[in-house]
Amino acid sequence: IYCGLSAPFATYLLRAYPISLPEEFVEAARIDGASNWQVLRHIILPLSWPGFVTAALVVGLRSWNEFLFAVTFLNDPELKPISTGLYAFQTRFSRDWGLTNAGAIIMILPIVILFLVLQRRFIEGLTQGGLKA
């Protein structure tokens, strides 16, 4: 279900990349004798890479942070995201703040590392995706 909810947004985000590419790249490849497949593989996909990274990060982050849907509809603990695990540290009258903070650090750490590794491509993807063709 997470994919079904995120697919329209990712499609909308990725649609802007091939449209924003200058037509001169495709024309130059055609003059050099490239087929449709070669133009797609060697021109369009490499130039659209920031868009793929951005869409993957945004959709992955949305699924990673899902809380309301998981608490409401999922009964199997193995299917629930880590954000619902933090909710388990709360009792009726108290909360174990040490465990909650440790769980929050564990939850945030993979996202921070992934963002730091892919920061340049993520920023490129966000800025280029907003350009109008």
Buried (B, 14 or more C-beta within 10 A) or exposed (E): EBEEEBEEEBEEBBEBBBEBBEEEBBEEBEEEEBEEEEBBEBBBEEBBEBBBBBBBBBBBBBBBEBBEBBEEEBEEEEEBBBBBBBEEBEEEEEEEEEBBEEBBEEBEEEBEEBEEEBEEBBEBBBEBBEEEE
